[in-house]
Amino acid sequence: MRRLIALIILLMFSLAFILSLPGHTSAQAKPEAVKTKQKKARRVAPPVPYRTTDTSSRLALVIGNSSYDSSPLKNPANDASDMASTLQELGFTVILKKNATLKSMEEGLEEFGNRLKRGGVGLFYYAGHGLQMEGTNYLIPIGAKINKESDVKYTSLNAGKILDEMAYANNGLNIVIMDACRDNPYVRNFRSATRGLADISNASLGTFIACSTSPGQVARDGDGRNSPYTSALLEYIKYPGLSIEQVFKGVRQRLIMETGGKQISWDHSSLQGEFYFNPPQIASFSPATSGPGTGYIDSERQKLEQERLAVESERKKIDEERARTEAERRKADEERARTEAERRRADEERARTEAERRRADEERARTEAERRRADEERKLSEEKIKLEAQQRALAEEKRKLEVQRLAMAQKPAPVSSIPRSFTDSVTGMEFVLVKGGCFQMGDTFGDGFAYEKPVHEVCVSDFYIGKYEVTQGQWKAIMGNNPSHFSSCGDTCPVEKVSWNDIQDFIQKLNSITGKSYCLPTEAEWEYAARSGGKKEKYAGTSSDSDLGSYAWYTSNSGSKTHPVGQKSPNSLGLYDMSGNVWEWVSDYYDNEYYKNSPRDNPHGPASGSAKVLRGGGWNDNQRDIRASDRSSYNPWGVRASTWDYFRPSNQGYNYGFRVASSPR
């Protein structure tokens, strides 16, 4: 096929040269006839393909990023170097950026846009990590700090800015090449993980956009020096006489063959004319060397006829090959049709068998339903007899209780000897007495996940719990060090970056010094206290989304840091920061099925496990994830009263803290 295209192009241009020669019809031709033939020749001459010879009229910005802190890539820097060298050979002036930061990429794009305003062809090439978020494509620079989805738009280069620079330059013809669809290296930090890049189809007129794979798919980095896509592209753009569309069709065919169809390149075009990376090499005609005589023209015509016959012969071969291919295709279609007919017959047979099986199942179900109804009627009768006996026993019990109540009414009520609060003399930690009781633990608002259920009744005994989260000053008083990430916040800020194991060391030393028996609260005690003694509260202290900022430090008001304890409003028990500021370790091991099997009275969690539970959320958590019953099990992104996360006891984080509990006895 390539040979046929080359012969046709050569034939057209040779014919144009011959017909455009003035005064060569015969030795006695009149001037008027010569002029008439010149005009006809000019009408049929094909247009000369668009190409540029001045290097300033071809400008390219080439970027390749490999040295990422997270998920480094092998080939993009090599791809950029080789692409820059090849484009320079093809007459492009190249701006090359390798392992570029966001600032370097933006500076390169600004220089590219300013120089492109002078006119000519503009080309942008990028190899490295790229991702899409909410339908917008971003190119990831070296050094980007991406911890969550919202960081992407502020630390990465919006691909739309490249198209905007080209449109503003108004230079007429632009090419965008993206080998940037590798796997998203930040998928663990994202709530949604969309593969590859989004479709790029909003470019201005005169733009050709090529991507290494189809929208929403990922490209391979490759095992050699270059990625499979860039390797094929470096080969095809060097071929003389291939239009830009032919180049990228060839790249796509090579890529499909090398990857077994797993990677298919994609392109969009709004070009109006022809563009060649390596223009056709058409020999110039010089009358001084060739001579204007009719003998020369006849000789050229004979050559053209020979070439035409060769083209016709080649075309016949192609037609014959096409006919053979079509015959084989028809045979394959007939075979598929026979196979499909057999498959349909087999499906019909299976359908008949399935219908008979369903009828048998329905009959068994009816029989089973009748048996269950009989069993239920029998059980109801038995239950009725038992209920009547229980009612009689209950009436007798009520009578006895009434007698006891009347007897106790004659005696004065005892005065509780348990103090409502106390302060630890060594650390200054303040404790509040939480009177025991029963409450509904879990997703009481009905807007949670499966692992927040079932809602179940839990009863806890009296206990003391810290009025505030343990502070940096209190930690230093016992441990003699300060592990906190936000140490500059001061002694009244919560201690953080402590593991569950670190806290056990703290409590052991605290008990040794004070002679008390301090401990971490259980998960049930923590939620009971956070909900102001088991009330139906969405957050610790309130159920109002609009009032949440008065009770908790979280992502909307924390300024991305911790704050001194006790600055927000307490809940009804006088406890501060139960929602937000820092996550709080509790004593329980984690078990996803524990709510289904939890005992009613004073549950302490599973007997063993590999992970411990965190509750309450922290300064970097969102309001949408802070419902009281949320039990998020992936990242600590919630500050609701029943929000929890679980990690290994040795894990540390600059939003992990705790508060201490104690038994009143």
C-alpha positions as CSV (number, residue, x, y, z in Angstrom):
1,M,0.0,0.0,0.0
2,R,2.8,2.5,0.8
3,R,4.5,1.7,-2.6
4,L,1.1,2.4,-4.3
5,I,0.7,5.7,-2.5
6,A,4.2,6.8,-3.3
7,L,3.8,5.9,-7.0
8,I,0.5,7.9,-7.3
9,I,2.1,11.0,-5.7
10,L,5.1,10.8,-8.0
11,L,2.8,10.4,-11.0
12,M,0.7,13.4,-10.1
13,F,3.6,15.8,-9.5
14,S,5.4,14.6,-12.7
15,L,2.3,15.2,-14.8
16,A,1.9,18.7,-13.2
17,F,5.5,19.6,-14.2
18,I,5.1,18.5,-17.8
19,L,1.7,20.2,-18.4
20,S,3.0,23.5,-16.9
21,L,5.9,23.8,-19.5
22,P,5.1,26.7,-21.9
23,G,5.4,26.3,-25.7
24,H,6.2,22.7,-26.1
25,T,3.2,21.3,-28.2
26,S,5.0,21.6,-31.6
27,A,7.6,23.7,-33.4
28,Q,5.0,25.8,-35.3
29,A,2.5,26.3,-32.4
30,K,0.8,29.7,-32.2
31,P,1.4,31.9,-29.2
32,E,-2.4,31.8,-28.4
33,A,-2.4,28.0,-28.3
34,V,0.6,28.0,-26.0
35,K,-1.1,30.4,-23.6
36,T,-4.3,28.3,-23.7
37,K,-2.3,25.1,-22.8
38,Q,-0.5,27.0,-20.0
39,K,-3.8,28.0,-18.4
40,K,-5.1,24.4,-18.6
41,A,-2.0,23.1,-17.0
42,R,-2.3,25.5,-14.2
43,R,-5.9,24.4,-13.6
44,V,-5.1,20.7,-13.1
45,A,-1.8,21.1,-11.2
46,P,-2.2,19.6,-7.6
47,P,-1.4,21.8,-4.6
48,V,2.1,21.6,-3.1
49,P,2.0,19.9,0.3
50,Y,2.3,22.3,3.3
51,R,5.9,22.3,4.6
52,T,8.3,24.8,6.3
53,T,12.0,25.2,5.7
54,D,12.7,28.0,8.2
55,T,13.4,26.4,11.6
56,S,11.9,29.4,13.4
57,S,8.5,28.5,11.9
58,R,8.5,25.1,13.6
59,L,8.5,25.3,17.5
60,A,8.2,22.5,20.0
61,L,7.9,22.3,23.8
62,V,9.0,18.8,24.9
63,I,8.6,17.7,28.6
64,G,9.5,14.3,30.2
65,N,9.1,13.5,33.9
66,S,10.5,10.3,35.4
67,S,12.0,11.0,38.9
68,Y,8.8,11.1,40.9
69,D,9.0,10.6,44.7
70,S,6.0,8.3,44.5
71,S,5.9,5.7,41.6
72,P,9.0,6.9,39.6
73,L,8.9,6.0,35.8
74,K,11.8,4.6,33.7
75,N,11.2,6.0,30.3
76,P,9.7,9.5,30.1
77,A,13.0,11.4,30.4
78,N,14.5,9.2,27.7
79,D,11.4,9.7,25.5
80,A,11.7,13.5,25.8
81,S,15.4,13.5,24.9
82,D,14.9,11.2,21.9
83,M,11.8,13.1,20.7
84,A,13.6,16.5,21.0
85,S,16.6,15.2,18.9
86,T,14.2,13.8,16.2
87,L,12.2,17.0,16.0
88,Q,15.4,19.1,15.7
89,E,16.4,16.9,12.7
90,L,12.9,17.6,11.2
91,G,13.4,21.4,11.4
92,F,11.8,22.2,14.8
93,T,13.2,24.6,17.4
94,V,12.9,22.7,20.6
95,I,12.3,23.8,24.2
96,L,13.3,20.7,26.3
97,K,12.3,20.2,30.0
98,K,13.3,17.0,31.8
99,N,12.1,16.1,35.3
100,A,10.5,19.5,35.6
101,T,8.8,21.0,38.6
102,L,5.5,22.9,38.3
103,K,7.3,26.2,38.1
104,S,9.7,24.9,35.3
105,M,6.7,23.5,33.3
106,E,4.8,26.8,33.6
107,E,7.9,28.8,32.6
108,G,8.4,26.6,29.6
109,L,4.8,26.9,28.6
110,E,4.9,30.7,28.9
111,E,8.0,30.9,26.7
112,F,6.4,28.5,24.2
113,G,3.2,30.6,24.0
114,N,5.1,33.9,23.6
115,R,7.3,32.5,20.8
116,L,4.4,30.8,19.1
117,K,2.7,34.2,18.5
118,R,5.2,34.8,15.7
119,G,3.4,32.2,13.7
120,G,4.3,28.8,12.2
121,V,3.6,25.2,13.6
122,G,3.4,24.6,17.3
123,L,4.0,21.1,18.9
124,F,3.6,20.1,22.5
125,Y,4.9,16.7,23.7
126,Y,4.5,15.3,27.3
127,A,5.6,12.0,28.8
128,G,5.1,11.2,32.5
129,H,2.3,10.7,35.0
130,G,-1.1,12.2,34.1
131,L,-4.5,11.8,35.6
132,Q,-8.1,13.1,35.3
133,M,-10.3,14.5,38.1
134,E,-13.9,15.5,37.5
135,G,-13.3,15.4,33.7
136,T,-10.3,17.6,33.7
137,N,-6.8,16.3,32.8
138,Y,-3.7,17.2,34.8
139,L,0.0,16.7,34.1
140,I,2.0,15.8,37.3
141,P,5.2,17.7,37.8
142,I,8.2,16.5,39.8
143,G,7.9,17.3,43.5
144,A,4.1,17.5,43.6
145,K,2.7,16.9,47.1
146,I,-0.6,15.1,46.5
147,N,-2.3,13.7,49.7
148,K,-5.9,14.1,48.6
149,E,-7.9,14.8,45.4
150,S,-8.2,18.5,46.0
151,D,-4.4,18.9,46.0
152,V,-4.2,18.0,42.3
153,K,-5.6,21.2,40.9
154,Y,-3.1,23.3,42.9
155,T,0.1,21.3,42.4
156,S,-0.3,20.1,38.8
157,L,-0.5,21.6,35.3
158,N,-4.0,21.7,33.9
159,A,-3.8,20.3,30.4
160,G,-6.4,22.8,29.2
161,K,-3.8,25.6,29.8
162,I,-1.7,24.2,26.9
163,L,-4.7,24.4,24.5
164,D,-5.5,27.9,25.7
165,E,-1.9,29.1,25.0
166,M,-2.1,27.7,21.5
167,A,-5.5,29.2,20.8
168,Y,-4.3,32.6,22.1
169,A,-1.2,32.5,19.9
170,N,-3.5,32.1,16.8
171,N,-0.6,30.6,14.8
172,G,-2.9,28.4,12.6
173,L,-1.6,24.8,13.1
174,N,-0.9,23.1,16.5
175,I,-0.1,19.5,17.5
176,V,-0.5,18.0,21.0
177,I,1.0,14.6,21.8
178,M,0.3,13.0,25.2
179,D,2.1,9.9,26.4
180,A,0.8,10.5,29.9
181,C,-1.8,7.8,30.7
182,R,0.2,5.7,33.1
183,D,-1.5,4.3,36.2
184,N,-2.6,6.9,38.8
185,P,0.1,6.7,41.6
186,Y,-2.2,8.4,44.1
187,V,-5.2,6.1,43.9
188,R,-4.8,5.1,47.6
189,N,-5.4,8.8,48.6
190,F,-8.5,9.3,46.4
191,R,-12.1,8.5,47.1
192,S,-12.6,7.8,43.4
193,A,-10.0,6.2,41.2
194,T,-10.7,7.0,37.5
195,R,-8.2,5.4,35.1
196,G,-6.3,7.2,32.4
197,L,-7.0,10.6,30.9
198,A,-10.4,12.1,30.0
199,D,-11.2,12.7,26.3
200,I,-9.6,15.9,24.9
201,S,-12.0,17.2,22.2
202,N,-12.4,20.9,22.9
203,A,-9.4,22.3,21.0
204,S,-9.6,25.2,18.5
205,L,-9.7,24.9,14.7
206,G,-6.4,23.8,13.2
207,T,-5.4,21.4,16.1
208,F,-4.3,17.8,16.0
209,I,-4.4,15.9,19.4
210,A,-2.8,12.5,19.9
211,C,-2.9,10.3,23.0
212,S,-1.0,7.1,23.7
213,T,-4.2,5.3,24.6
214,S,-8.0,5.7,24.4
215,P,-9.8,7.8,27.0
216,G,-10.1,6.2,30.4
217,Q,-7.4,3.6,29.7
218,V,-3.8,3.4,30.8
219,A,-0.6,3.2,28.7
220,R,2.5,1.1,29.3
221,D,5.9,2.6,30.3
222,G,7.8,-0.2,28.4
223,D,10.8,-2.3,29.2
224,G,13.2,-0.7,26.7
225,R,14.6,2.8,26.5
226,N,11.3,4.2,25.2
227,S,7.6,3.6,25.9
228,P,5.9,1.5,23.2
229,Y,4.0,4.5,21.9
230,T,6.9,6.9,21.7
231,S,9.1,4.2,20.2
232,A,6.6,3.7,17.3
233,L,6.2,7.5,16.9
234,L,10.0,8.1,16.7
235,E,10.1,5.7,13.7
236,Y,7.1,6.9,11.7
237,I,7.6,10.7,11.8
238,K,11.0,10.2,10.0
239,Y,9.3,8.6,7.0
240,P,9.3,11.2,4.1
241,G,6.0,11.9,2.4
242,L,3.7,10.6,5.2
243,S,0.9,13.0,6.2
244,I,0.3,13.5,10.0
245,E,-2.8,11.3,9.7
246,Q,-0.8,8.5,8.1
247,V,1.9,8.8,10.7
248,F,-0.5,8.2,13.6
249,K,-2.4,5.5,11.8
250,G,0.9,3.7,11.5
251,V,1.7,4.2,15.1
252,R,-1.7,2.8,16.1
253,Q,-1.2,-0.3,14.0
254,R,2.3,-0.9,15.5
255,L,1.1,-0.3,19.1
256,I,-1.9,-2.8,18.7
257,M,0.5,-5.4,17.3
258,E,3.1,-5.0,20.0
259,T,0.6,-4.9,22.9
260,G,-1.7,-7.6,21.6
261,G,-4.6,-5.0,21.4
262,K,-4.3,-4.0,25.1
263,Q,-3.2,-0.4,24.2
264,I,-4.9,1.5,21.4
265,S,-3.7,5.1,20.6
266,W,-6.3,7.8,20.1
267,D,-6.3,11.1,18.1
268,H,-8.6,14.0,17.2
269,S,-8.1,16.4,14.3
270,S,-9.6,19.8,13.1
271,L,-6.8,20.3,10.5
272,Q,-7.9,21.9,7.2
273,G,-4.7,21.3,5.2
274,E,-2.0,18.7,4.8
275,F,1.0,18.6,7.2
276,Y,4.1,16.5,6.9
277,F,6.8,16.0,9.6
278,N,9.1,15.0,6.8
279,P,7.7,16.5,3.5
280,P,7.8,14.5,0.2
281,Q,11.1,14.8,-1.6
282,I,10.0,16.2,-5.0
283,A,12.8,16.8,-7.5
284,S,12.9,20.4,-9.0
285,F,12.6,20.8,-12.8
286,S,15.2,23.0,-14.6
287,P,14.5,23.8,-18.3
288,A,18.2,24.7,-18.7
289,T,19.3,21.1,-18.0
290,S,16.4,19.2,-19.4
291,G,15.6,21.1,-22.5
292,P,12.1,22.3,-23.7
293,G,11.9,20.1,-26.9
294,T,9.0,17.9,-27.7
295,G,11.3,14.8,-27.6
296,Y,11.9,15.4,-23.9
297,I,8.1,15.7,-23.3
298,D,7.4,12.5,-25.3
299,S,10.1,10.7,-23.3
300,E,8.5,11.9,-20.0
301,R,5.1,10.8,-21.2
302,Q,6.3,7.3,-22.0
303,K,7.8,7.1,-18.5
304,L,4.5,8.3,-17.0
305,E,2.6,5.7,-19.0
306,Q,5.0,2.9,-17.8
307,E,4.5,4.1,-14.2
308,R,0.8,4.2,-14.7
309,L,0.8,0.6,-16.0
310,A,2.9,-0.4,-12.9
311,V,0.4,1.4,-10.6
312,E,-2.5,-0.4,-12.4
313,S,-0.7,-3.8,-12.0
314,E,-0.2,-3.1,-8.3
315,R,-3.8,-2.0,-7.9
316,K,-5.0,-5.3,-9.6
317,K,-2.8,-7.3,-7.1
318,I,-4.3,-5.4,-4.3
319,D,-7.9,-6.0,-5.6
320,E,-7.1,-9.7,-5.9
321,E,-5.8,-9.9,-2.4
322,R,-8.9,-8.0,-1.2
323,A,-11.1,-10.4,-3.0
324,R,-9.4,-13.4,-1.4
325,T,-9.7,-11.7,2.0
326,E,-13.4,-11.0,1.4
327,A,-14.0,-14.7,0.5
328,E,-12.2,-15.8,3.6
329,R,-14.3,-13.3,5.6
330,R,-17.5,-14.6,4.1
331,K,-16.5,-18.2,5.0
332,A,-15.7,-17.1,8.6
333,D,-19.1,-15.3,8.8
334,E,-20.9,-18.5,7.6
335,E,-19.0,-20.5,10.2
336,R,-19.9,-18.0,12.9
337,A,-23.5,-18.1,11.7
338,R,-23.6,-21.9,12.1
339,T,-21.9,-21.7,15.5
340,E,-24.4,-19.0,16.6
341,A,-27.4,-21.2,15.4
342,E,-26.0,-24.1,17.4
343,R,-25.5,-21.8,20.4
344,R,-29.1,-20.6,20.2
345,R,-30.4,-24.1,20.0
346,A,-28.3,-25.0,23.1
347,D,-29.6,-21.8,24.9
348,E,-33.2,-22.8,24.1
349,E,-32.6,-26.3,25.4
350,R,-31.1,-24.8,28.6
351,A,-34.0,-22.4,28.9
352,R,-36.5,-25.3,28.7
353,T,-34.6,-27.2,31.3
354,E,-34.4,-24.1,33.5
355,A,-38.1,-23.6,33.2
356,E,-38.8,-27.1,34.3
357,R,-36.4,-26.7,37.2
358,R,-38.2,-23.5,38.2
359,R,-41.6,-25.1,38.1
360,A,-40.2,-27.9,40.3
361,D,-38.7,-25.3,42.7
362,E,-42.0,-23.4,42.9
363,E,-43.8,-26.6,43.7
364,R,-41.3,-27.4,46.5
365,A,-41.6,-23.8,47.7
366,R,-45.4,-24.0,47.9
367,T,-45.1,-27.3,49.9
368,E,-42.5,-25.7,52.2
369,A,-44.6,-22.6,52.7
370,E,-47.6,-24.7,53.7
371,R,-45.4,-26.6,56.2
372,R,-44.0,-23.4,57.6
373,R,-47.5,-22.0,58.1
374,A,-48.5,-25.1,60.0
375,D,-45.4,-24.8,62.1
376,E,-46.0,-21.1,62.8
377,E,-49.6,-21.7,63.8
378,R,-48.4,-24.4,66.2
379,K,-45.7,-22.1,67.6
380,L,-48.1,-19.2,68.0
381,S,-50.4,-21.4,70.0
382,E,-47.5,-22.5,72.2
383,E,-46.3,-18.9,72.5
384,K,-49.7,-17.7,73.5
385,I,-49.8,-20.2,76.4
386,K,-46.3,-19.1,77.5
387,L,-47.2,-15.4,77.2
388,E,-50.2,-15.9,79.4
389,A,-48.1,-17.6,82.0
390,Q,-45.5,-14.8,81.8
391,Q,-48.2,-12.2,82.2
392,R,-49.4,-13.9,85.4
393,A,-45.8,-14.1,86.7
394,L,-45.2,-10.4,85.7
395,A,-48.3,-9.3,87.6
396,E,-47.1,-11.1,90.6
397,E,-43.6,-9.5,90.3
398,K,-45.2,-6.0,89.9
399,R,-47.1,-6.6,93.1
400,K,-44.0,-7.6,95.0
401,L,-42.1,-4.5,93.6
402,E,-44.9,-2.2,94.7
403,V,-44.7,-3.6,98.2
404,Q,-40.9,-3.0,98.2
405,R,-41.4,0.5,96.8
406,L,-43.8,1.4,99.5
407,A,-41.4,0.0,102.1
408,M,-38.5,2.0,100.7
409,A,-40.5,5.2,100.5
410,Q,-40.4,5.2,104.3
411,K,-36.6,5.3,104.3
412,P,-34.4,8.4,103.3
413,A,-32.5,8.1,99.9
414,P,-28.8,7.3,100.3
415,V,-26.3,10.1,99.3
416,S,-23.8,9.1,96.6
417,S,-20.2,9.2,97.9
418,I,-18.6,9.3,94.4
419,P,-17.3,12.8,93.5
420,R,-18.6,14.2,90.2
421,S,-15.0,15.3,89.1
422,F,-11.4,15.3,90.2
423,T,-8.0,16.6,89.1
424,D,-4.9,14.5,88.9
425,S,-2.3,16.0,91.3
426,V,0.8,15.1,89.2
427,T,-0.3,16.0,85.6
428,G,-3.2,18.4,86.3
429,M,-5.5,16.3,84.1
430,E,-9.2,17.0,84.9
431,F,-11.7,14.1,85.0
432,V,-15.5,14.1,84.7
433,L,-17.7,11.4,86.2
434,V,-20.0,9.8,83.5
435,K,-23.0,8.1,85.1
436,G,-23.6,4.7,83.6
437,G,-26.7,3.8,81.5
438,C,-27.9,2.1,78.3
439,F,-28.0,3.6,74.8
440,Q,-28.4,2.6,71.1
441,M,-24.9,2.3,69.7
442,G,-24.3,2.6,65.9
443,D,-26.1,4.1,62.9
444,T,-29.1,5.6,64.7
445,F,-29.8,8.2,61.9
446,G,-30.1,5.6,59.2
447,D,-27.6,7.3,56.8
448,G,-24.5,5.1,57.4
449,F,-22.8,2.0,56.0
450,A,-23.2,-1.7,56.6
451,Y,-20.3,-1.9,59.1
452,E,-22.1,0.7,61.3
453,K,-24.9,-1.9,61.8
454,P,-26.8,-3.4,63.4
455,V,-27.8,-0.7,65.9
456,H,-27.7,-2.5,69.2
457,E,-28.3,-1.7,72.9
458,V,-25.2,-1.3,75.0
459,C,-25.1,-0.6,78.8
460,V,-22.0,0.8,80.5
461,S,-21.2,1.3,84.2
462,D,-20.1,4.5,85.9
463,F,-16.6,5.7,84.8
464,Y,-14.4,8.8,84.8
465,I,-13.0,10.2,81.5
466,G,-10.6,13.1,80.7
467,K,-12.3,16.5,80.3
468,Y,-9.8,17.3,77.6
469,E,-7.5,15.4,75.3
470,V,-4.0,14.7,76.8
471,T,-1.8,17.7,76.1
472,Q,1.8,18.1,75.0
473,G,2.7,19.5,78.4
474,Q,1.2,16.6,80.3
475,W,3.0,14.1,78.0
476,K,6.3,15.8,78.6
477,A,5.7,15.8,82.4
478,I,5.5,12.0,82.4
479,M,7.7,10.9,79.4
480,G,10.3,13.7,79.3
481,N,9.9,14.2,75.5
482,N,7.4,15.6,72.9
483,P,6.8,13.5,69.8
484,S,4.2,16.0,68.3
485,H,4.3,17.2,64.7
486,F,2.7,20.4,65.8
487,S,5.1,21.0,68.8
488,S,5.2,24.7,68.2
489,C,1.4,24.8,69.0
490,G,2.4,24.7,72.7
491,D,1.9,22.8,75.9
492,T,-1.9,23.3,75.9
493,C,-2.3,21.7,72.5
494,P,-3.1,17.9,72.2
495,V,-0.2,15.6,72.0
496,E,-0.2,13.7,68.6
497,K,2.0,11.4,66.5
498,V,1.7,8.8,69.2
499,S,0.9,5.1,68.7
500,W,-1.3,2.9,70.8
501,N,1.8,1.2,72.1
502,D,3.4,4.6,73.0
503,I,0.3,5.3,75.1
504,Q,0.5,2.1,77.0
505,D,4.1,3.2,78.1
506,F,2.6,6.6,79.2
507,I,-0.2,5.0,81.2
508,Q,2.2,2.5,82.9
509,K,4.5,5.3,84.0
510,L,1.5,7.5,85.0
511,N,0.1,4.8,87.2
512,S,3.5,4.0,88.7
513,I,3.9,7.7,89.8
514,T,0.3,8.4,90.9
515,G,-0.6,5.0,92.3
516,K,-3.9,5.2,90.3
517,S,-5.3,2.8,87.7
518,Y,-5.7,4.9,84.6
519,C,-6.5,3.3,81.2
520,L,-7.9,4.0,77.7
521,P,-11.7,4.1,77.5
522,T,-13.5,1.2,75.7
523,E,-15.1,2.0,72.3
524,A,-18.6,1.8,74.0
525,E,-17.6,4.1,76.8
526,W,-16.1,6.6,74.4
527,E,-19.3,6.8,72.2
528,Y,-21.5,6.9,75.3
529,A,-19.5,9.9,76.6
530,A,-19.3,11.6,73.2
531,R,-23.1,11.5,72.9
532,S,-23.5,13.3,76.2
533,G,-24.5,10.1,78.0
534,G,-25.9,8.1,75.2
535,K,-28.2,10.7,73.6
536,K,-29.1,10.5,69.9
537,E,-26.6,13.2,68.8
538,K,-25.1,13.4,65.2
539,Y,-21.9,14.9,66.5
540,A,-20.4,15.2,70.0
541,G,-22.6,17.9,71.5
542,T,-25.0,18.7,68.6
543,S,-26.9,17.3,65.7
544,S,-26.9,20.5,63.6
545,D,-24.5,20.7,60.6
546,S,-24.6,24.5,60.8
547,D,-23.6,24.5,64.5
548,L,-20.7,22.0,64.0
549,G,-18.1,24.7,63.8
550,S,-18.8,25.7,67.4
551,Y,-18.0,22.2,68.7
552,A,-15.2,20.8,66.6
553,W,-11.9,21.7,64.8
554,Y,-12.1,20.1,61.4
555,T,-11.1,20.8,57.8
556,S,-13.4,23.8,57.3
557,N,-12.1,25.8,60.3
558,S,-8.8,24.2,61.5
559,G,-6.4,25.9,59.1
560,S,-4.7,22.5,58.6
561,K,-3.4,22.2,62.2
562,T,-4.3,21.3,65.8
563,H,-5.5,23.9,68.3
564,P,-5.3,24.2,72.2
565,V,-7.8,22.0,73.9
566,G,-11.0,23.4,75.3
567,Q,-11.5,26.3,72.8
568,K,-14.7,24.9,71.4
569,S,-18.0,24.3,73.2
570,P,-18.3,21.1,75.3
571,N,-21.0,18.6,75.0
572,S,-23.7,18.2,77.7
573,L,-21.3,16.3,80.1
574,G,-18.7,19.1,79.9
575,L,-16.3,17.2,77.7
576,Y,-14.3,19.1,75.1
577,D,-13.0,18.2,71.6
578,M,-14.7,14.7,71.5
579,S,-15.3,15.5,67.8
580,G,-12.3,16.9,65.8
581,N,-8.8,18.3,66.7
582,V,-7.1,14.8,66.9
583,W,-8.3,11.2,66.6
584,E,-8.4,9.4,69.9
585,W,-7.2,5.8,70.5
586,V,-9.5,3.5,72.5
587,S,-8.7,0.1,74.1
588,D,-10.6,-2.2,71.7
589,Y,-9.3,-4.5,69.0
590,Y,-11.1,-4.1,65.6
591,D,-13.5,-6.7,64.2
592,N,-15.8,-5.9,61.3
593,E,-18.5,-8.3,62.6
594,Y,-18.3,-7.3,66.3
595,Y,-21.4,-5.2,66.3
596,K,-23.4,-8.3,65.3
597,N,-22.1,-10.3,68.3
598,S,-21.4,-7.6,70.9
599,P,-22.5,-8.3,74.5
600,R,-25.0,-5.9,76.0
601,D,-23.2,-5.0,79.2
602,N,-19.8,-3.3,79.2
603,P,-18.4,-4.7,75.9
604,H,-14.6,-4.5,75.6
605,G,-14.2,-5.5,72.0
606,P,-12.7,-8.7,70.5
607,A,-10.3,-10.7,72.7
608,S,-7.5,-10.4,70.1
609,G,-6.6,-8.9,66.7
610,S,-4.0,-7.0,64.7
611,A,-5.5,-3.5,64.7
612,K,-6.8,-1.1,67.3
613,V,-9.7,1.4,66.9
614,L,-9.5,5.3,66.7
615,R,-12.6,7.5,67.3
616,G,-13.8,11.1,66.8
617,G,-11.9,12.5,63.7
618,G,-9.4,15.2,63.5
619,W,-8.4,18.6,62.2
620,N,-8.0,17.4,58.6
621,D,-11.4,15.6,58.3
622,N,-14.4,16.7,56.2
623,Q,-17.9,17.6,57.5
624,R,-19.5,15.1,55.0
625,D,-17.9,12.2,56.8
626,I,-18.6,13.3,60.4
627,R,-22.1,11.7,61.0
628,A,-22.3,10.2,64.5
629,S,-22.6,6.6,63.2
630,D,-19.9,6.6,60.5
631,R,-17.5,3.7,60.9
632,S,-15.1,4.5,58.0
633,S,-12.5,1.7,57.7
634,Y,-10.2,3.2,55.1
635,N,-8.8,6.6,56.2
636,P,-9.5,8.7,59.3
637,W,-11.7,11.2,57.5
638,G,-14.6,11.8,60.0
639,V,-15.2,13.6,63.3
640,R,-18.7,12.2,64.2
641,A,-19.3,10.9,67.7
642,S,-19.3,7.3,66.4
643,T,-16.7,7.8,63.6
644,W,-13.9,5.4,64.0
645,D,-10.9,4.1,62.1
646,Y,-8.6,1.2,62.9
647,F,-4.8,0.8,62.6
648,R,-2.0,-1.4,63.9
649,P,-1.1,-0.5,67.5
650,S,2.4,0.7,66.3
651,N,1.0,3.2,63.8
652,Q,1.7,6.9,64.4
653,G,0.2,10.0,62.7
654,Y,0.3,13.7,63.3
655,N,-3.5,13.6,63.9
656,Y,-3.5,10.6,66.4
657,G,-4.0,11.5,70.1
658,F,-6.0,10.2,73.2
659,R,-7.7,10.9,76.4
660,V,-7.5,8.9,79.6
661,A,-10.3,7.1,81.6
662,S,-10.5,5.6,85.1
663,S,-12.9,3.5,87.2
664,P,-14.6,5.3,90.1
665,R,-13.9,2.3,92.4
